[in-house]
Amino acid sequence: MLEYSVKLTHTPGDMVVGDVEALRSEGFTDRDILDITEVIGYYAYVNRIADGLGVQTESWIPDE
């Protein structure tokens, strides 16, 4: 699942059916895979919106 998440985050254009099949072979259901993909996609979406609008982090969140 983590390999899938990293690949979808960093190189989404490289995703192939085999990536989903690999999750299935580890016991993830299609619903699990949908949930995983939606969380990854939503996180990327929200970050891009925040970055695009120049949203600043809260003062209690350390800069990295």
C-alpha positions in Angstrom: 0.0 0.0 0.0 2.8 2.4 0.8 4.6 1.8 -2.5 1.3 2.4 -4.3 0.8 5.6 -2.3 4.3 6.9 -3.1 4.0 6.1 -6.8 0.5 7.7 -7.1 1.8 10.8 -5.3 5.1 11.3 -7.1 4.5 9.8 -10.6 0.7 9.5 -11.1 1.1 9.2 -14.9 3.1 6.0 -14.4 0.3 4.1 -12.7 -0.8 0.9 -14.4 -3.3 -1.9 -13.8 -0.5 -3.9 -12.3 -0.3 -1.5 -9.4 -3.9 -2.2 -8.5 -3.4 -5.9 -9.0 -0.4 -5.9 -6.6 -2.7 -4.5 -3.9 -5.3 -7.2 -4.6 -2.6 -9.9 -4.4 -1.9 -8.6 -0.9 -5.5 -9.0 0.1 -6.9 -5.5 -0.4 -10.5 -5.4 -1.7 -11.6 -3.2 -4.5 -13.3 -1.0 -1.8 -10.0 -0.8 0.1 -8.2 0.3 -3.0 -10.8 2.9 -3.8 -10.5 4.3 -0.2 -6.7 4.3 -0.4 -6.8 6.1 -3.8 -9.4 8.6 -2.7 -7.4 9.6 0.4 -4.2 10.0 -1.6 -6.0 12.0 -4.2 -7.8 14.2 -1.7 -4.6 15.0 0.2 -2.9 16.0 -3.0 -5.9 18.1 -4.0 -6.1 20.0 -0.7 -2.3 20.6 -0.7 -2.4 22.0 -4.2 -5.3 24.3 -3.3 -3.6 25.5 -0.2 -0.3 26.0 -2.0 -2.0 27.8 -4.9 -3.8 30.2 -2.6 -0.7 30.8 -0.5 -2.3 29.5 2.7 0.1 29.7 5.6 0.4 26.9 8.2 -0.6 27.4 11.7 2.1 28.9 14.0 2.2 25.7 16.0 3.2 23.6 12.9 7.0 23.5 12.5 8.5 24.5 9.1 10.3 21.7 7.5 
